[in-house]
Amino acid sequence: MELILKKNKPLSVTYKDLKNKKFIKYQVNDFSAVTAVKGGRLIWKKIIEVVGEYYKVPERKDILIDETAVYPEGRLIDKKMKKTNVNNLVGFYRTEEEVEEARKIKKSSRRMQVKKLEVGGQSVFYCSFSGIDAVMFAQGMLNKFGNEEDQIVIEYKEAAEEDIESNPETEPEEVHSKNHSLNTILYGPPGTGKTYAVKYYENEIIDSQNQPRDSSYDNLAVYQSLIIILGKRKHPMSINEIFQSKEWKISQATNGRGESDPPNIWNTLAGQDNKKHAEAFDVIKNGRKNNYQLSERGKEIFQELLEIQSEEPIEVQKSYKEIITFHQSYGYEDFIEGIKAFVNEKGDVYYEATPGAFVKFCRRAENDTENNYLFVIDEINRGNISKIFGELITLIEPSKRIGATEEIQVTLPYSGELFGVPSNVYILGTMNTADRSIAMMDTALRRRFEFKEMLPDPSLLYDISNYALDEILAVINKRIEYLYDREHTIGHAFFLGEKAEGILELEQIQRVFENKIIPLLQEYFYDDYQKIQAILNDTNEIYIFKNPSSKHTMLFSNKFEEIFDWNLEEEAQYSIHNTVSIEKFEEFLKNVTVTN
């Protein structure tokens, strides 16, 4: 495939057109026809370097390459192209700080990295990530600095699978595990092993992964992390050096923040987020570039942090899994982002946008695309889905995730940061159908998840005791399904949870019935003890029994005759024995499956 760029010719290609394409060669007029493959990697940014050198951009006074330069007279193809192309067009600037500030204003992709172009001893800075970024730069430079007869020829082809996997400028569209959906909900009655099944998914998706992290960065704000980094390095560093450093990446990953976030660094060092934070840093001029080191106050804070965090980094296993539980009070602020109050070392209160559990987890995954991450939401049906997910419910769709064909990123309301869900994050929910039927689930959630039903499996109880528990559970569940529905049946795990080793003793089985099964049936059928008695076939009234008839005349004065309709036939009153003797329980158990 060949793409020919000419001066002021509308650029018609988009991010999708160049995604996962192998760059073969390029030519600027008769200059520098070069094969653009190096070690199997796609080096699209080479176009920017070659065209920039050809037109000697760093030596020019006006270096701005913006939307107008790329698309003269505002000739954009459509709104989608504006979103996928122009929002990531961060042009040439004289300093790294200017590039980072421009990227923040444009809300460009967090994955774009700052790069340097040097010609004749002069340099400019820019950032790019994908093929479309490089092509837009080339078109903009051609439009702004080129002659009418100039043209740039770019040849490319579909990339082989091995090229895509080794390419840092592309993101795979396929999920990391072919065996599991990215979004899954396990649903079923109580006691069917939904939570236990999480371990199976963990084994399948993440158990082979094991990477260390540095615990000395645990629970640190951005400015505290910067103090640790500068304190450990013991020499002035530029923003780009901090951003590229291993310590910064570890700190961000440990605290669930985005790795590619130089604006956070600059905002903190310059005191834009909090003026008191800037007191910890000194600025050292180095030509056009600012370097930063700890001030005297910063050195004091560094020593304090070392005492709190421990002077020697502790290597601990990195967690690829997180489990949360939804409940009625769980909200957007807990899950996505909220505003929280903090107190600094002087006792002053200040407020910061704080990422929620899901956003922090996704930031960690975004910084580690080679590994899978598992986010487990227990009791997902107990939360208010619309309230918790908000506008981000769309982002969890496989086709809308970072790097997918229809990638979507949204601007978070409090921090103003762009956020998308990485393709290596697996979301696994569990729901108890006895609490809420699947039919009552939020429709938007149902469309975006694959549902796997987990029903009671009586066969798992075969031979775990001297009593036919498999038959007993099967009969009980058939009766419940007849009188109620299958969503309120009883799971096999109630019995398996009691089994440590060997067979279940009669006392253990009795404990399951008295502490779990009978109370659960009371919850299902409220005060309808006759149905409970029928389900358990408790014909001998060992647990459920009828009270001796109590006449109203024995309980109330005659003056209440006009208030109550005593003429109605009085209903039978039932009671329940909370526990019985082991002999009585054995009699009860043997009678459960009897039908005549």
C-alpha positions, -999 to +999 in steps of 0.1 A: +000+000+000+012+035-008+003+069+007+013+100-012+013+133+006+012+165-014+011+201-004-023+212+008-039+180-003-065+169+023-052+140+044-077+112+042-062+084+063-071+078+100-057+060+130-077+029+120-062+029+085-027+027+098-033+005+128-011-026+128+005-017+096+042-025+088+062+005+077+084-004+047+100+028+033+095+065+027+108+091+004+108+129+006+112+141-030+145+124-040+159+125-005+164+096+019+146+066+005+151+043+036+138+010+047+121+017+080+123-016+098+146-021+127+147-054+146+111-061+136+098-029+152+077-004+133+094+030+135+068+054+123+084+083+141+113+081+116+091+100+092+090+130+116+128+129+120+135+127+082+109+153+071+119+176+101+156+173+090+147+179+054+129+211+061+153+221+089+124+227+113+145+234+145+163+263+127+130+280+118+114+307+138+078+295+134+077+258+142+040+254+151+024+224+135-012+223+145-046+214+131-046+243+107-012+233+093-023+197+086-058+205+074-057+239+056-090+258+056-104+233+081-109+206+056-115+177+080-131+146+066-156+141+095-159+145+133-146+110+140-113+119+122-110+150+143-113+129+174-089+101+164-064+123+145-063+159+157-067+154+195-033+136+194-016+162+172+008+179+197+032+200+175+068+211+178+078+232+209+111+245+222+109+229+256+096+196+271+075+215+295+056+233+266+050+199+249+036+185+281+014+215+288+000+213+252-008+177+256-026+183+288-047+211+272-056+189+242-062+159+265-042+137+242-035+100+247-016+092+279+006+068+259+023+095+238+059+100+247+080+132+244+108+130+218+135+153+206+145+164+171+179+181+167+193+198+135+223+220+133+228+222+171+192+234+176+164+212+189+126+210+192+104+187+212+073+168+202+053+137+211+038+109+191+026+074+195+011+058+164+014+059+126-012+086+122+007+110+145+038+107+123+018+111+090+000+142+104+034+157+113+047+150+079+016+165+062+018+196+084+055+202+077+049+197+039+020+222+039+039+248+060+074+246+047+072+227+014+071+238-022+041+231-045+059+202-063+071+185-031+057+152-021+062+125+005+057+088-004+051+063+024+048+026+017+033+002+042+016-032+044-003-054+068+019-064+097+027-100+105+015-112+139+050-114+153+057-077+142+026-065+160+035-083+192+069-068+193+058-033+183+056-007+211+036+016+189+006-007+185-018-023+209-033-058+202-071-059+196-075-095+207-079-103+244-049-119+261-067-151+270-086-168+242-105-190+268-123-162+287-145-132+280-132-099+292-165-093+311-181-122+328-208-126+355-212-158+374-248-161+387-268-186+405-285-195+438-267-194+471-240-220+478-232-230+442-195-221+444-195-187+426-169-172+448-149-204+448-149-203+410-130-170+411-099-191+421-103-210+388-104-178+368-074-166+387-055-197+379-064-195+342-058-158+337-031-145+361-015-172+382+016-177+360+025-140+364+049-129+392+066-096+392+080-076+421+073-040+431+089-016+455+069-012+486+087+020+496+064+038+472+032+025+489+004+050+495+023+081+484+009+112+467+026+124+435+047+150+452+059+125+478+069+100+451+089+128+434+107+136+466+116+099+470+129+097+434+150+129+436+163+119+470+174+085+459+190+098+426+209+126+445+213+147+413+191+172+394+167+157+369+146+170+341+109+162+338+115+139+310+143+121+329+119+116+358+092+104+335+115+079+318+130+067+351+123+032+365+115+047+399+086+068+385+071+039+367+073+017+398+058+045+419+029+051+395+021+014+391+023+008+429-002+036+436-025+029+406-017+060+387-009+064+350+028+059+341+025+083+311+016+114+330+043+142+327+017+169+333+013+156+369+051+159+373+052+194+360+021+205+380+036+192+412+071+206+407+058+240+397+033+240+425+003+242+403-016+214+422-006+228+456+018+257+462+032+241+494+043+211+473+067+234+453+086+243+485+102+209+484+119+215+450+146+238+436+147+247+399+181+247+382+183+263+347+201+242+321+198+262+288+162+260+278+156+231+300+147+231+337+162+206+361+149+199+395+164+189+428+153+188+464+153+220+484+164+219+521+127+214+530+125+186+504+155+169+520+138+170+554+106+155+539+127+128+522+142+117+555+108+117+571+094+095+543+123+071+546+116+066+582+079+060+575+083+038+544+115+021+554+149+030+541+155-003+523+130-012+495+110-043+502+104-066+473+068-079+475+047-098+449+028-076+426-009-082+428-027-088+395-061-092+412-084-070+432-117-080+449-143-055+459-179-060+470-208-038+458-234-027+484-262-002+486-239+026+497-212+020+471-209+048+446-191+065+417-166+081+441-155+047+454-153+031+420-142+057+395-132+091+410-141+114+439-129+145+458-112+137+491-098+159+519-061+156+530-041+173+557-005+184+549+024+185+574+014+220+586-022+209+594-038+226+565-067+209+548-066+206+510-087+187+485-076+165+457-093+144+430-087+108+441-090+078+418-114+051+428-107+014+430-114+006+394-095+035+379-064+028+401-065-009+390-068+001+353-038+025+356-017-004+369-028-026+341-022+001+315+014+003+327+019-034+323+003-045+290+022-078+289+003-092+319-034-099+325-052-083+354-084-096+371-109-073+388-135-092+408-168-076+418-185-097+444-223-093+448-224-071+416-262-071+416-264-054+450-250-021+437-267+007+418-250+000+385-259+034+369-247+053+399-214+033+403-203+031+366-218+064+354-208+073+319-180+047+319-203+017+314-195+019+277-157+017+282-157-019+295-169-032+261-141-052+244-145-030+212-143+002+232-111-006+252-077+010+247-062-002+215-094-017+201-110-007+168-135+016+184-114+028+213-130+053+236-115+074+263-134+099+284-124+128+305-129+122+342-150+148+359-128+159+388-092+153+377-098+162+340-076+132+330-084+109+300-094+075+310-100+042+291-101+006+301-071-015+290-076-047+270-057-067+296-082-061+324-107-089+330-138-081+350-154-109+368-187-104+387-206-127+410-243-124+417-267-143+439-300-148+421-318-152+455-311-115+461-322-103+426-332-122+395-310-118+364-341-104+347-340-074+371-304-066+362-295-032+347-300-036+309-268-018+301-248-042+323-265-073+308-255-062+273-219-059+282-213-091+301-212-127+293-234-146+319-225-180+331-251-198+353-239-219+382-266-242+395-266-267+424-248-299+415-259-327+438-236-352+422-207-335+440-222-348+473-220-384+462-201-405+487-191-376+510-212-391+538-230-423+549-263-406+539-275-400+504-269-362+505-269-360+467-305-375+465-316-354+495-304-321+480-319-330+445-353-337+460-353-305+482-344-284+451-371-300+430-397-290+456-383-255+459-384-251+422-420-263+421-432-240+450-410-210+441-384-210+413-349-224+404-332-191+414-339-199+450-327-235+451-299-246+476-263-250+465-241-280+471-214-258+486-233-256+519-222-292+525-188-291+509-178-261+531-181-284+562-160-311+547-124-309+556-112-345+551-128-379+552-166-381+552-192-358+567-204-369+601-240-367+610-234-338+634-219-318+606-249-324+583-272-314+612-252-282+616-257-274+579-295-279+581-300-260+613-276-231+607-279-226+569-307-245+551-336-240+574-329-203+580-325-198+543-359-214+537-374-192+564-361-162+544-375-175+511-409-184+524-413-158+552-439-171+577-453-198+554-441-227+576-464-252+559-444-248+527-411-252+546-425-283+562-435-297+528-401-290+512-383-309+540-411-335+542-411-329+579-443-350+584-432-360+619-429-323+629-394-327+642-384-291+632-417-275+620-446-281+643-481-267+648-488-249+681-517-261+702-548-241+692-551-209+711-587-195+714-591-157+715-612-159+745-582-172+764-561-143+754-583-112+751-611-094+770-646-095+755-645-057+750-624-063+718-651-084+701-662-054+681-627-046+669-616-080+658-635-105+637-634-134+661-659-153+640-633-161+614-617-196+617-585-190+635-554-199+614-530-226+626-499-212+642-465-228+636-432-228+654-398-241+647-373-260+668-339-244+664-321-276+673-330-312+680-312-342+693-289-362+670-314-391+671-343-369+661-322-354+633-313-388+619-350-397+618-357-364+600-329-369+575-341-403+565-376-390+559-367-361+536-368-380+503-400-401+512-429-392+490-457-414+502 
